[in-house]
Amino acid sequence: MSSLASPVRTARPARVRPTPRPVTTPPAKIVLFANTDWYLYNFRQSLARHLREAGHPLILISPDGAYGPKLIEAGFDWRALPMNRRSINPLAEAGLIWHLTRLLRREKADIIHGFTIKPAVYGALAGGLAGVKRVNAVAGLGYVFMSGQMQARALRPIVRTMARLTFDDAHTRLIVQNPDDHAAFVGSGLVSAGRTHIIPGSGVDCSRFKVSPRKREKGEALRILLAARMLWDKGLAEFVEAARALKAEGRNIEFLLAGEPDPGNPTAVPIETLKSWFDEGVVTWLGHVDDMPGLLAEVDVVALPSYREGLPKTLIEAAACALPLVTTDVPGCREVVTDGVDGLLVPVREWRPLAEAFARLDDDPALRARLGAAARQKALAQFDEKIVIERTMEVYRSLLG
């Protein structure tokens, strides 16, 4: 009986699995949209530079203006929009939204980031139509919600309805600058809390805005500065009345205004009024100032008696320069100043407490120094632009997954 020999088994070679190639996602293409080119240049240029350096294709859009060419000179792709900030013509506004929609589709944008209420709402509408993710940054409630004028009251329900339709969406995030605005938007049902982020303003470059070595000489006037757009709701009337009262007392104080009226804002102070204050000798109106670090190095106190803010850049720039601050106890301003710690808070729309705060600082150099030093520490800890930019990038990442 023959036997069948067992076959010889040979080991199979180990199966080598190919190393998976990493999946690379191209950088997101981002559109920054504001209601003025001045805003992009002065408030969002640091964010734009960061995005560019990180490799993100970037487009900046706004109505035409003098700062668009400056953005182009800085190497940005800035484009003018056919947008009238004060227009309420339905056909013109629909045309603008359609223009934005086509731009976003043509450029294959990934995110549109709109600043202030009108670009936020219109950017969100166009972004939804184009299938683009949306970031809406609202710096305060703005003219429509703050003003008692008839036009503002008429627009309020329209803007509220449009905001409700566009802000609370899975592909949209809302950025506000202070807890009061967060509570207002969430509490009114315009957006859910999970899609809302609080980021304190646009930040300040604390290496550029720094402590001045200047010392006030004996007999030299105390210099108090209000730097802002020349709008009534920045508290200009109260500032001027306080200046009149203190000058009537014979105090050696110089009151300075820096900024221009905003022709697109219905609360702009007429140039004739500004000139009349200057001619009266109550204030010195400097107009537009490009070199804010240089101006802040030459003053002793910075004031902003505003009626409401998002988070005022002029205050955080002054804080970074270790200047004592005087501002109103309203949303946005009280996020920068803690009364008696790094500045003085006064009631809104009242000139007498404002004058008393100025007099107190005039009489007490040690108080000015203590408040200024504390303001600088807060600016470094909370308002440095690096912090603001990183938190903005986190919002982008949350949208892009």
C-alpha positions in Angstrom: 0.0 0.0 0.0 1.6 3.1 -1.1 1.5 6.3 1.0 1.1 9.8 -0.2 3.9 12.1 0.9 2.7 15.2 2.7 3.3 18.4 0.7 6.0 20.8 2.0 4.4 24.1 3.1 6.3 27.3 2.4 5.7 30.5 4.4 4.0 33.3 2.5 5.7 36.6 2.5 4.2 39.1 4.8 1.8 41.5 3.2 3.2 45.0 3.1 0.5 47.6 3.3 1.2 50.8 1.5 1.7 53.8 3.7 -1.3 56.1 3.3 -0.6 59.4 1.8 -1.6 62.3 4.0 -4.7 64.1 2.8 -3.8 67.7 2.3 -6.5 70.4 2.3 -5.7 73.6 0.4 -5.9 76.7 2.6 -9.3 78.2 2.8 -10.0 81.2 0.5 -11.4 84.0 2.6 -13.2 87.3 1.8 -13.1 90.1 4.3 -16.1 92.5 3.7 -16.5 95.9 5.4 -18.6 99.0 4.9 -15.5 101.2 4.4 -12.0 100.7 3.1 -10.9 102.8 6.0 -12.2 100.1 8.4 -10.3 97.4 6.6 -7.1 99.4 6.6 -7.2 100.6 10.2 -8.9 97.7 12.0 -8.4 94.5 10.1 -5.1 94.8 8.3 -3.3 92.7 11.0 -5.8 89.9 10.5 -5.4 90.2 6.7 -1.6 90.0 7.1 -1.8 87.0 9.3 -4.1 85.2 6.8 -1.8 86.0 4.0 1.3 84.8 5.8 -0.6 81.6 6.7 -1.1 80.9 3.0 -4.8 81.7 2.7 -5.9 83.2 -0.6 -7.6 86.5 0.4 -9.9 89.1 -1.1 -10.8 92.4 0.7 -14.0 94.2 -0.5 -15.7 97.4 0.5 -17.1 100.5 -1.1 -14.6 102.7 -3.0 -12.5 105.1 -1.0 -9.1 106.6 -0.4 -7.8 103.6 1.6 -8.4 101.0 -1.1 -5.2 102.0 -3.0 -3.3 101.9 0.3 -4.5 98.3 0.8 -3.3 97.5 -2.8 0.1 99.1 -2.1 0.3 96.8 1.0 0.0 93.9 -1.3 -3.7 92.9 -0.8 -6.3 92.0 -3.4 -8.8 94.8 -2.6 -11.8 95.4 -4.7 -14.4 98.2 -4.7 -18.1 97.3 -4.4 -21.0 99.2 -5.9 -22.4 99.8 -2.3 -24.0 102.9 -0.9 -24.0 102.6 2.9 -27.1 104.8 3.4 -29.1 103.3 0.6 -32.5 101.8 1.4 -33.6 101.3 -2.2 -34.8 97.7 -2.5 -33.7 97.2 -6.1 -30.2 98.6 -5.4 -29.8 96.5 -2.3 -30.9 93.3 -4.1 -28.5 94.2 -6.9 -25.6 94.5 -4.3 -26.5 91.1 -2.8 -26.5 89.5 -6.3 -23.2 91.1 -7.1 -21.7 89.6 -3.9 -23.2 86.2 -4.7 -21.6 86.1 -8.1 -18.3 87.3 -6.8 -18.2 84.5 -4.2 -19.2 81.9 -6.7 -16.6 83.1 -9.3 -13.8 83.2 -6.8 -14.8 79.9 -5.2 -14.5 81.4 -1.7 -14.7 79.2 1.4 -15.6 81.9 4.0 -17.0 85.4 3.8 -16.3 87.5 7.0 -18.5 90.6 7.2 -17.9 93.4 9.6 -20.6 95.7 11.0 -24.3 95.0 10.6 -25.0 95.7 6.9 -21.9 93.7 5.6 -22.7 91.0 8.1 -26.3 90.6 6.9 -25.6 91.1 3.2 -22.5 88.9 3.3 -24.5 86.1 5.1 -27.3 86.4 2.5 -24.9 86.2 -0.4 -22.8 83.5 1.2 -25.9 81.4 1.7 -26.9 81.7 -2.0 -23.3 80.9 -3.1 -22.8 78.0 -0.7 -20.1 79.8 1.2 -19.6 79.6 5.0 -20.2 82.9 6.8 -18.7 84.7 9.7 -20.6 87.8 10.9 -18.8 90.3 13.1 -21.0 92.9 14.6 -19.2 95.8 16.5 -22.0 97.1 18.6 -25.6 97.4 17.7 -25.0 100.4 15.4 -27.1 103.3 14.2 -30.2 101.2 13.3 -30.6 99.9 16.8 -29.3 102.8 18.8 -30.8 105.9 17.1 -34.2 107.3 17.8 -34.4 108.8 14.4 -37.5 107.8 12.3 -35.4 106.2 9.6 -33.6 104.0 12.1 -36.9 103.0 13.8 -38.3 102.1 10.3 -35.3 100.0 9.4 -35.1 98.2 12.8 -37.7 95.4 12.2 -36.4 94.8 8.6 -32.8 94.4 9.8 -34.0 92.2 12.8 -35.9 89.9 10.4 -33.0 89.7 8.0 -30.6 89.0 10.8 -32.8 86.2 12.2 -32.9 84.6 8.8 -29.2 84.7 8.2 -27.3 84.6 11.5 -28.7 81.3 13.1 -27.5 78.8 10.6 -25.2 75.7 10.9 -22.8 77.3 8.3 -22.7 80.7 10.1 -21.0 82.1 13.1 -21.6 85.4 14.8 -18.8 87.4 16.5 -19.7 90.1 19.0 -17.3 92.2 21.1 -18.8 92.3 24.5 -21.2 90.3 26.8 -24.0 92.8 26.6 -24.2 92.4 22.8 -24.0 88.6 23.2 -27.0 88.7 25.6 -28.9 91.1 23.2 -28.5 88.9 20.1 -29.1 85.6 21.9 -31.9 86.9 24.1 -33.8 88.4 21.1 -33.7 85.0 19.3 -31.5 86.3 16.5 -28.9 83.5 17.0 -28.3 80.6 19.3 -25.6 80.8 21.9 -23.6 77.9 20.4 -23.0 79.8 17.2 -22.0 83.0 18.9 -18.5 84.0 20.0 -17.2 87.0 22.1 -13.9 88.3 20.8 -12.8 91.7 22.2 -12.5 94.0 19.2 -9.8 93.9 16.6 -6.9 94.0 19.1 -4.0 96.3 19.4 -0.3 95.9 18.6 1.2 96.4 22.1 4.7 96.6 20.6 3.7 99.6 18.5 1.5 101.3 21.1 3.8 101.6 24.1 4.6 103.7 27.1 5.8 107.2 26.3 8.8 108.6 28.0 7.2 112.1 28.0 6.9 113.9 31.3 4.5 116.8 31.8 6.5 119.9 32.6 5.6 122.2 35.4 3.0 124.7 34.2 2.3 122.7 31.0 -1.4 122.1 30.2 -2.9 118.7 30.9 -3.8 117.4 27.5 -7.1 115.4 27.2 -7.8 113.6 23.9 -11.0 112.2 22.4 -10.1 110.3 19.2 -13.0 108.8 17.3 -15.2 109.4 14.3 -16.8 112.8 14.9 -20.3 111.5 15.7 -22.7 112.8 18.3 -23.1 109.3 19.8 -19.4 109.3 20.7 -20.3 111.9 23.3 -18.9 115.0 21.6 -21.5 117.3 23.0 -20.8 116.2 26.6 -17.0 116.5 26.0 -17.3 120.0 24.7 -19.6 121.1 27.6 -17.2 119.6 30.1 -14.3 121.5 28.4 -16.3 124.8 28.6 -16.9 124.3 32.3 -13.3 123.5 33.2 -12.0 126.3 31.1 -14.4 128.7 32.8 -12.9 127.6 36.1 -9.5 128.7 34.8 -8.0 125.2 34.7 -4.9 124.7 32.6 -6.3 121.9 30.4 -6.1 121.5 26.6 -8.9 119.5 25.0 -8.1 117.7 21.7 -10.4 116.1 19.1 -8.9 113.7 16.6 -11.0 112.3 13.7 -13.3 113.2 10.9 -17.0 113.2 10.5 -18.3 110.0 8.8 -20.5 111.1 5.9 -22.2 107.7 5.7 -23.4 107.9 9.3 -26.6 110.0 10.1 -25.2 111.0 13.5 -22.1 112.8 12.0 -21.3 116.1 13.5 -21.3 118.9 10.9 -17.9 120.3 10.0 -19.2 123.8 10.6 -19.9 122.8 14.2 -16.4 121.4 14.7 -14.9 124.6 13.3 -17.1 126.7 15.6 -15.8 124.8 18.6 -12.3 125.4 17.5 -12.9 129.1 16.8 -14.5 129.4 20.2 -11.3 128.1 21.7 -12.9 125.3 23.7 -11.3 122.5 21.8 -8.5 121.9 19.3 -9.7 119.9 16.3 -6.9 118.0 14.7 -8.9 116.3 12.0 -7.6 112.9 10.8 -4.4 111.7 12.4 -2.4 108.9 10.7 0.2 108.5 13.5 -1.9 107.5 16.5 1.1 106.2 18.5 2.8 109.5 18.0 -0.3 111.5 19.1 -0.9 109.3 22.2 2.7 109.8 23.2 2.0 113.5 23.5 -1.2 113.5 25.6 -2.0 112.8 29.3 -5.5 111.4 29.4 -7.8 109.8 26.8 -11.6 110.1 27.0 -14.5 108.5 25.2 -17.9 109.5 26.6 -19.7 107.2 24.0 -23.3 106.1 24.2 -22.5 102.5 23.3 -19.6 100.6 21.7 -18.6 97.2 20.5 -15.2 97.4 22.0 -13.5 100.8 21.3 -10.1 100.6 19.6 -9.2 104.1 20.7 -9.4 103.0 24.4 -7.3 99.9 24.0 -4.7 101.8 22.1 -4.5 104.4 24.8 -4.5 101.6 27.5 -1.5 100.0 25.7 0.3 103.4 26.0 -0.3 103.4 29.8 -2.7 106.4 29.6 -5.5 106.9 32.2 -8.9 106.5 30.6 -12.2 108.2 31.2 -15.3 106.6 29.6 -18.9 105.9 30.1 -20.4 103.0 32.0 -22.0 101.5 28.9 -21.5 98.2 26.9 -18.2 98.0 25.2 -16.5 100.8 27.2 -16.9 99.0 30.6 -15.2 96.0 29.2 -12.0 98.1 28.8 -12.2 100.2 32.0 -12.8 99.0 35.6 -13.7 102.1 37.6 -10.9 103.2 39.8 -8.6 100.4 38.7 -7.4 101.3 35.2 -9.6 104.3 34.5 -12.7 106.2 35.5 -16.3 105.4 34.5 -18.9 108.2 34.3 -22.7 108.2 33.6 -23.7 108.3 29.9 -25.0 111.6 28.3 -24.0 113.7 31.3 -21.2 116.4 31.1 -20.9 117.3 34.8 -19.6 113.9 36.0 -17.3 113.9 33.0 -15.9 117.3 34.0 -15.5 116.1 37.6 -13.5 113.1 36.4 -11.2 115.4 34.3 -10.7 117.7 37.3 -9.9 114.8 39.5 -7.1 113.6 37.1 -5.8 117.1 36.7 -5.4 117.4 40.5 -3.8 114.0 41.1 -0.7 113.0 39.1 -0.2 109.9 41.2 -3.7 108.7 40.3 -3.0 109.2 36.6 0.1 107.2 36.8 -1.5 104.3 38.8 -4.5 104.1 36.4 -2.3 104.2 33.3 0.0 101.4 34.5 -2.9 99.2 35.3 -4.4 99.9 31.8 -1.2 98.8 30.1 -1.3 95.5 32.0 -4.9 94.8 31.0 -4.1 95.6 27.4 -1.2 93.1 27.4 -3.3 90.4 29.0 -6.6 90.8 27.2 -6.4 93.0 24.1 -3.2 92.2 22.3 -4.0 91.6 18.6 -2.3 88.1 18.7 -5.0 86.9 21.1 -7.8 88.4 19.0 -6.4 86.9 15.7 -5.9 83.4 17.2 -9.5 83.4 18.5 -10.7 84.5 15.1 -8.8 81.7 13.5 -10.5 79.3 15.9 -13.9 80.5 14.6 -12.8 79.8 11.0 -11.6 76.3 12.0 -14.9 75.6 13.7 -16.7 76.3 10.4 -14.3 74.4 8.2 -14.3 71.3 10.5 
